[in-house]
Amino acid sequence: MSTEAYYAVVPFVRAPGRDVVSGEIELAPSRYGALRRAYFLVGQSMNGQEVVGAIAVSKEQNSDGVFSKINVIGRYGLTPE
C-alpha cells in the first residue's frame, strides 16, 4: 500500500491584546522545505504582525484516502504546546 506525504507550516503571531494565535497555514513541497520555511518565518512580518513562532507538520495519506495523525516535525520560536 503506497502513501503520499503532505507538509505544511503553521505560523504563530501575537495578536494585539491577546495571546499567541495561529496564522495562515502554508503548504510546503517537502519535509526539508517545511522545516526551512518554519525556521525562517520566525521574526518576519505577516499581515502587519510579527511571527513569534512556527511549527512544521506532516501528514500521510494512504491509497485508500485515509489520513494519518498530524506529526510535528519542527518547532521554532514561541509556540503553544
C-alpha positions as a printed NumPy array, in Angstrom:
array([[ 0.   ,  0.   ,  0.   ],
       [ 1.52 ,  3.315, -1.043],
       [ 1.344,  6.548,  0.909],
       [ 1.706, 10.177, -0.018],
       [ 3.1  , 12.726,  2.432],
       [ 1.894, 16.307,  2.803],
       [ 3.826, 19.045,  4.581],
       [ 2.73 , 22.398,  5.973],
       [ 3.886, 25.276,  8.159],
       [ 1.747, 26.891, 10.856],
       [ 2.998, 30.352, 11.88 ],
       [ 2.06 , 31.949, 15.204],
       [ 1.652, 35.691, 15.815],
       [ 0.946, 37.711, 18.929],
       [-2.378, 39.411, 18.355],
       [-2.786, 42.881, 19.893],
       [-4.003, 42.456, 23.478],
       [-4.192, 38.674, 23.098],
       [-2.105, 35.575, 23.435],
       [-0.274, 33.863, 20.613],
       [-2.631, 32.78 , 17.805],
       [-2.067, 30.766, 14.648],
       [-1.675, 32.485, 11.321],
       [-2.456, 31.233,  7.836],
       [-1.222, 27.705,  7.14 ],
       [ 1.238, 27.381,  4.261],
       [ 1.769, 24.177,  2.295],
       [ 5.354, 23.085,  1.667],
       [ 6.737, 20.915, -1.154],
       [ 8.85 , 18.668,  1.089],
       [ 9.878, 17.887,  4.666],
       [13.015, 19.974,  4.258],
       [11.005, 22.812,  2.696],
       [ 8.594, 22.846,  5.634],
       [11.432, 22.879,  8.178],
       [13.262, 25.708,  6.392],
       [10.118, 27.809,  5.949],
       [ 9.131, 27.417,  9.612],
       [12.634, 28.373, 10.747],
       [12.855, 31.451,  8.53 ],
       [ 9.311, 32.694,  9.271],
       [10.156, 33.468, 12.918],
       [10.803, 37.201, 13.255],
       [ 9.215, 38.05 ,  9.906],
       [ 6.099, 40.181,  9.467],
       [ 2.808, 38.584,  8.418],
       [-0.191, 40.835,  7.768],
       [ 1.396, 43.563,  9.882],
       [ 2.125, 41.27 , 12.83 ],
       [ 5.424, 39.734, 13.857],
       [ 5.673, 35.954, 13.594],
       [ 6.829, 34.816, 17.041],
       [ 6.946, 31.087, 16.285],
       [ 6.177, 28.403, 13.729],
       [ 5.758, 24.657, 13.51 ],
       [ 6.356, 22.349, 10.569],
       [ 3.951, 19.419, 10.305],
       [ 3.461, 16.343,  8.154],
       [ 0.52 , 14.098,  7.391],
       [ 0.332, 10.966,  5.259],
       [-2.498,  9.701,  3.074],
       [-2.694,  6.033,  2.111],
       [-4.005,  4.667, -1.19 ],
       [-7.496,  4.346,  0.356],
       [-7.568,  8.098,  1.024],
       [-7.23 ,  7.748,  4.793],
       [-5.034, 10.347,  6.51 ],
       [-2.696,  9.678,  9.425],
       [-2.453, 11.863, 12.511],
       [-0.548, 15.121, 12.152],
       [ 3.108, 14.863, 13.175],
       [ 5.057, 17.9  , 14.364],
       [ 8.442, 17.665, 12.647],
       [ 9.884, 21.023, 13.744],
       [ 9.102, 23.737, 16.285],
       [10.733, 27.179, 16.271],
       [10.287, 30.226, 18.479],
       [ 7.257, 30.736, 20.712],
       [ 4.579, 28.114, 20.001],
       [ 1.774, 26.59 , 22.018],
       [ 2.292, 23.044, 23.252]])
